[in-house]
Amino acid sequence: MINKPQIIEGVSHEVRTQMNSIVAFSYLLKNARFSDNEKREFSEQIISSCEQLIGLFENFFDTAVLESSSSKENLRETDAGMLFESLASEFRVLLRKKDRDNVILIQEDNLPDRLILRIDKARTSRLLSNLFRNALSNTFSGFIKLGCTYTDEMITYYIKDSGQGFSSSSHLLLSDNPEIQYSDSQDTYSAMNLILARNLISALNGKIRVETNDAGGTSVFVSLPAKESSGLKILTGSSSENRIAI
């Protein structure tokens, strides 16, 4: 659970680390002996530390809410194709912000047009964002592949990468005691990403599969129950076109 001592200790250590970074680089910005380029780098470090803190707090508190059972599923009619496109666009922006010029994002869309599903859009988006951030943290060159399929009232998202994070990712996502696996991890931010992702999958009554791929990286498949909206039924099958974007 989120209140395990090793979780609290890890979060506390990460908060202190990022706060110290913000304070240190803020002082350096005031030092006239540094060039404008160096000061821009200091500013970027401050922004990065702030983003890490925000993400850490969001993961920590969202996990606490899920484990307290005080948050209920919010099913709404959602255009699955538009949601997928929006997520892909968000991930491309994140790639640029992280300066991962050596990483290609491959988008595989096997959804029919105007597929309206009743899903929890906010939780689904958060889940996939956390899984993508984990893939990004482990992939410095090569590819990350984002895909989605729908069949038999189940929508399946997959994120495949060519990184080297299979061991830690599979342990945190599949272990019955992810906090034990977390205690061996030095990256609190990534660990919290995956612990929240695991809890979100459970809250959405989903299933997960994690396996290695031909590139030696990690492939994560998440299947979530999703019924098509009544009156907007779209026949899905082999006639759907497969769209791939790079």
C-alpha positions in Angstrom: 0.0 0.0 0.0 1.0 3.6 -0.4 1.6 4.1 3.3 4.5 1.5 3.4 7.6 3.0 5.0 9.8 2.4 2.0 7.3 4.4 -0.2 7.2 7.3 2.1 11.0 7.3 2.5 11.5 7.2 -1.2 9.1 10.0 -1.9 10.6 12.1 0.9 14.1 11.6 -0.5 13.0 12.5 -4.0 11.2 15.7 -2.8 14.3 16.8 -0.9 16.5 16.1 -3.9 14.4 18.1 -6.4 13.9 21.0 -3.9 17.6 21.2 -3.3 18.1 21.3 -7.1 15.6 24.1 -7.5 17.3 26.2 -4.7 20.8 25.6 -6.0 20.1 26.5 -9.6 18.0 29.6 -8.5 21.1 30.9 -6.7 23.3 30.2 -9.7 20.9 32.2 -11.9 21.8 35.3 -9.8 25.5 34.9 -10.3 26.8 37.3 -13.0 29.8 35.2 -13.9 27.7 32.7 -15.8 26.8 33.2 -19.5 23.3 33.6 -20.9 23.5 30.0 -22.3 24.5 28.6 -18.9 21.6 30.5 -17.2 19.2 29.1 -19.8 20.4 25.6 -18.8 19.9 26.4 -15.2 16.3 27.6 -15.9 15.7 24.3 -17.8 16.9 22.3 -14.8 14.6 24.3 -12.5 11.6 23.6 -14.8 12.6 19.9 -15.0 12.8 19.6 -11.2 9.4 21.4 -10.8 7.8 18.9 -13.3 9.3 16.0 -11.4 7.9 17.3 -8.2 4.4 17.8 -9.7 4.4 14.4 -11.2 5.6 12.8 -8.0 2.9 14.4 -5.9 0.2 13.6 -8.5 1.2 9.9 -8.6 1.4 9.7 -4.8 -1.9 11.4 -4.0 -3.8 9.6 -6.9 -2.5 6.3 -5.6 -3.6 7.1 -2.1 -7.1 8.0 -3.4 -7.4 4.8 -5.3 -6.3 2.7 -2.4 -8.8 4.4 -0.1 -11.6 3.4 -2.5 -13.0 7.0 -2.2 -12.8 7.6 -6.0 -15.4 6.1 -8.3 -15.2 5.1 -11.9 -16.5 7.9 -14.2 -17.8 6.2 -17.4 -18.6 8.6 -20.3 -19.2 8.4 -24.0 -15.8 8.9 -25.6 -14.6 8.9 -29.2 -11.8 6.2 -28.9 -10.1 7.3 -32.0 -9.9 11.0 -31.0 -8.7 10.0 -27.5 -5.9 7.9 -29.1 -4.9 10.7 -31.4 -4.8 13.2 -28.6 -2.6 11.0 -26.5 -0.2 10.4 -29.4 0.1 14.2 -29.9 0.8 14.7 -26.2 3.5 12.0 -26.3 5.2 13.6 -29.3 5.4 16.9 -27.4 6.9 15.1 -24.5 9.5 13.5 -26.7 10.5 16.9 -27.9 10.6 18.4 -24.4 12.9 15.5 -23.3 15.2 16.1 -26.4 14.9 12.4 -27.4 15.8 13.1 -31.1 17.1 9.5 -31.4 13.7 8.0 -30.4 11.0 7.5 -33.0 7.3 7.4 -31.9 5.4 5.0 -34.1 1.6 5.2 -33.9 -0.5 2.2 -35.0 -4.2 3.0 -35.2 -6.5 0.0 -35.9 -9.7 1.6 -34.7 -12.7 2.3 -37.0 -13.9 5.9 -37.4 -16.4 7.2 -34.8 -16.0 4.4 -32.4 -17.9 5.7 -29.4 -17.1 3.8 -26.1 -18.2 4.2 -22.5 -14.9 4.5 -20.7 -13.3 6.5 -17.9 -11.4 8.9 -20.1 -9.4 10.6 -17.3 -8.1 7.4 -15.8 -7.4 5.8 -19.1 -5.4 8.8 -20.2 -3.5 8.9 -17.0 -2.7 5.2 -17.2 -1.3 5.4 -20.7 0.6 8.6 -19.9 2.4 6.9 -17.0 3.2 3.8 -19.1 4.6 6.0 -21.9 6.7 8.0 -19.5 8.1 4.8 -18.2 9.0 3.6 -21.7 10.6 7.0 -22.4 12.7 6.9 -19.2 14.1 3.6 -20.4 14.6 4.4 -24.1 17.4 6.7 -25.2 17.5 5.6 -28.9 15.4 3.4 -31.1 11.6 3.5 -31.0 8.5 3.6 -28.9 5.4 2.1 -30.5 1.9 3.1 -29.4 -1.1 1.1 -30.6 -4.7 0.3 -30.0 -7.3 -2.3 -31.0 -10.9 -3.0 -30.1 -12.8 -6.3 -30.2 -15.4 -8.2 -28.1 -16.1 -5.2 -25.9 -12.4 -4.9 -24.9 -10.1 -2.1 -25.9 -6.5 -3.0 -25.8 -3.7 -0.4 -25.7 0.0 -1.4 -26.2 3.2 0.4 -25.7 6.4 -1.2 -27.1 9.9 0.2 -26.7 13.4 -0.7 -27.6 14.8 0.3 -24.1 16.3 -1.8 -21.4 13.7 -1.5 -18.6 12.0 -4.9 -18.9 13.1 -6.2 -15.5 12.0 -3.3 -13.3 8.9 -2.6 -15.4 7.6 -6.2 -15.3 8.3 -6.5 -11.6 6.5 -3.3 -10.6 3.5 -4.0 -12.9 3.0 -7.7 -12.3 4.3 -8.4 -8.8 1.7 -9.1 -6.0 3.9 -6.9 -3.8 5.1 -4.0 -6.0 6.3 -2.1 -3.0 8.9 -4.8 -2.3 10.2 -4.4 -5.9 10.1 -0.7 -5.4 12.4 -0.8 -2.4 15.2 -2.0 -4.7 14.6 0.8 -7.2 16.6 4.0 -7.2 14.2 5.9 -9.4 11.3 6.9 -7.2 9.5 8.9 -9.9 9.4 6.0 -12.4 8.4 3.5 -9.6 5.5 5.7 -8.6 4.4 6.0 -12.2 4.2 2.2 -12.5 2.6 1.6 -9.1 -0.2 4.1 -10.0 -0.5 2.5 -13.4 -1.0 -0.9 -11.8 -3.6 0.5 -9.4 -5.5 2.2 -12.3 -5.6 -1.0 -14.3 -7.2 -2.7 -11.2 -9.6 0.1 -10.7 -10.7 -0.1 -14.3 -11.1 -3.9 -14.1 -8.5 -4.3 -16.7 -5.8 -6.9 -17.6 -2.1 -6.4 -18.3 0.5 -8.4 -20.1 4.2 -7.5 -20.1 6.8 -9.3 -22.3 10.0 -8.8 -24.1 10.0 -8.0 -27.8 12.2 -8.6 -30.8 14.1 -5.4 -30.2 15.1 -6.6 -26.7 12.8 -4.0 -25.1 9.5 -4.1 -23.3 6.0 -4.5 -24.6 3.1 -3.7 -22.3 -0.5 -4.6 -23.3 -3.4 -3.3 -21.3 -7.0 -4.5 -22.0 -9.9 -2.6 -20.5 -13.7 -3.4 -20.7 -15.4 -0.9 -23.0 -18.9 -1.1 -24.4 -20.0 0.7 -27.5 -22.6 3.4 -26.9 -26.2 2.4 -27.6 -27.5 3.9 -30.8 -24.0 4.5 -32.1 -23.0 0.9 -32.7 -20.2 0.5 -35.1 -19.4 -2.9 -36.6 -15.8 -3.7 -36.0 -13.9 -6.4 -37.8 -11.3 -7.2 -40.4 -12.6 -4.4 -42.7 -11.1 -1.7 -40.5 -8.1 0.0 -42.0 -4.9 -0.1 -40.2 -3.2 3.3 -40.1 0.4 3.7 -39.1 2.1 7.1 -38.5 5.7 7.9 -37.7 
